[in-house]
Amino acid sequence: MEANKMDRDGGKIEEIFAAATSMSVRQTRRGCFQELLGCEAADEFKWFNTTDGRNDEFGVSLEDSPCFTRMCCGGCHEFTMVAKENGSDEEILTMYRPWACNAGACKCCCYQKMEYSYKGSPLGQIEELCWVCVPRMQITDASGSPVYKVHPPTCVGGMCVDICAEGNPCCGKGCCKVPFYIYPATQADTDNGAPYVGKVVKVPKSLAVEFFTDAEAYDIVFPADATSAQKAMIAGGAVFINANFFEQESQESG
């Protein structure tokens, strides 16, 4: 209901996402010297419209959280992040990730989630589901109704991640890519090469960037029938995926 109302009322979220078919969300090198000194920096992302081969930067988002919680709570810390339009500094999307246990298999409660809003009006959320071998998430609208299922492509009856889904994972077009596919909430079978309607793919960045920070980049392809609000939540899903599966990974390896 709220998401549909948002599309009718327009605003920045409609202006930016309505005609977009693909985007890229890229972590910056902000705080690289801070991290070299052992302090976890607040995440910053730049947002790009990549529709029809474009590469137009339109916004930036900066994590708002105390340094103490980033250092002590690691990948499960609470934060707020507001994506703002370049130039006007107007809100595009607000993301709030409350504290919860780290994303992990076989949990029965305390699931990770991220809530999305625009100018105080809720859009919906993405939330971790109970999973065993392959991480699974769900996007719901403001009323709590499921809209999309999100998880990596699978094989072996849905028990393993299909690392070859985007191509050869060691070389060629699939090199170092980590995809999360998007499926309609009503689609019963989403495993073993089932058709998907969109995707969020972690793509490799240059060694020079990743050497200094845990910078990541995500390419996003939206479902053809997604509303502007749904596209905004999917784009925000890249931040959620990064916080739960790649920030934590980099901290543990560090």
Secondary structure, 3 states (H helix, E strand, C coil): CHHHHHHHHCCHHHHHHCCCCEEEEEECCCCHHHHHCCCCCCCEEEEEECHHHCCEEEEEEEEECCHHHHHHHHHHCCEEEEEEECCCCCEEEEEEECCCCCCCCCCCCCCCEEEEEECCEEEEEEEECCCCCCCCEEEEECCCCEEEEEECCEECCCCEECCCCCCCCCCHHHCCCEEEEEEECCCCCCCCCCCCCEEEEEECCCHHHHHHCCCCEEEEECCCCCCHHHHHHHHHHHHHHHHHHHHHHHHHHC
